[in-house]
């Protein structure tokens, strides 16, 4: 025992210091438990799903869509091709009427179960079945009846024919309507798909917002008009309100708002834009619902009023003929919605693949190291970063003075840009990441952000990954879709242009191939960086300067404008988001304008 310890013992202070040491040890142990609490989310947090139910994702994934093309028209052809091929493939297996009843008809009914207003049955015994067989060469015919109009649909056509009326030369008064199977049942399935989406939207706000977003993109003919408020349904008024219309008492009309389509202007990193000025109404007379195509109005009613679409909408009658076809606006809505949801399902698959690669790495950077030196543990526990994160870990090789500088810079940046946002369900770890071939990592599901302390400029990129994941997969929401599509197009174009010169920017495969850069969560983080260094002109050691950026940060006026609008709204709303660390899930009211 030292003289000093002996002196303390004489005055009765040794036991006190022992108790104090034990208390400090207990506090540090409890602090390490916080890291384990966050890590334990890996065992209980399910893989992220786009929907609360599996019905949509399962139905889409079972169709086995290829990765979608770059151009919208090609995408639509891809989607339609997959669905029509499935219909034809299944009907080719029909070899008899009994087989048709057992396999063909149940398949079609399940395929279009949410499309009311039609019935299908074997055409054998009907007066037109013989003519239908002669026209198509098929021995098995399905009868499709809509509003007492019967169409004959061959299961396997052996002869070419058009969707039209047919008759024998000897009896021109007896006519039958003929349809190709893929034409008829693609239309029925498309209506079923829209009705199913509407049912999902009643319980899932993400699906509801997606429908409204897709509708806005195809309803241009309804915009920039004065709408007569008399007899205007409430559901249509809600649609107008979502599209920047306001009510003008002077004219008793709904008029497009003055700030419609304007981009927010940055002023001291704060959004300052809005106008209450009502523009002068256009010279033309106000319009009513009856002035427009019923199909587009029906789609607005589907999304905002809950009226489902029926098979009878596929009929167009004249005095002499009856037509069956999928109206243009319906087809556009169907294919646009399929494009949106399929791309998200595929993005989820790529993200899960990337997560598995992260989990399989040799050194798991998300796990707390053992035997952390006491002086490092004390710095972890006392770090000011604990105000913003639930757990902080420093590698024992970390220069603690450098960490102090990073901490002060983050505090300023978080206050000015992220509105003092805090998330105590996230762990922040400073490590060496040499083996990972990355300067930063974010582990979704377990809410762990890792930064190589030798490269702090990766901090902001990973921070945007954290925001995306913990705020409800923002990159998969419809409000981010325009940015993602524009970015993907620009990146693909850059890769193709480099190929022409003999250079390969990105390989088709590999961990950091083109699919890695096209993932929406990766686009979200990169565009967040663009917003800070290109739009707000932020200079920080936590953010790589623009001059060091590569092809993965395209400079495009349209993209920059979309980024400006989206991220200014998002970051402004962070000040209203509160996260309770006792709960794994939380609610937030993020409503980012999808313009």
Secondary structure, 3 states (H helix, E strand, C coil): CCHHHHHHHHCCCHHHHHHHHHHHHHHHHHHHHHHHHHHCHHHHCCCCCCCCCCHHHHHHHHCCCCCCCCCHHHHHHHHHHHHHHHHHHHHCCCCCHHHHHHHHHHHHHHHCCCCECCEEEECCCCCCHHHHHHHHCCCCEEEEEECCEEEEEECCCCCCCCCEEEEECCEEEEEEEEECHHHHHHHHHHHHHHHHHHHHHCCCHHHHHHHHHHHHHHCHHHCCCCEECCCCCHHHHHHHHHCCEEEECCCCEEEECCCCCCCCCEECCEECCCCCCCCCCCCCCCECHHHCCHHHHHHHHHHHHCCCCEHHHHEEECCCCEEECCCHHHHHHHHHHHHHHHHHHHHHHHHHHHHHHHHCCCCCCCCCCCCCCHHHHHHHHHCHHHHCEEEEEECCCCCHHHHHHHHHHHHHHHHHCCCCCCEEEEEEEEECCHHHCCCEEEECCCCEEEEECCCHHHHHHHHHHHHHHHCCCHHHCHHHHHHHHHHHHHHHHHHHHHHHCCCCCCCCCCCCCHHHHHCHHHHHHHHHHHHHHHHCCCCECCECCHHHCCCCCCCCHHHHHHHHHHHHHHHHHHHHCCCCCCCCCCCCCCCCCCC
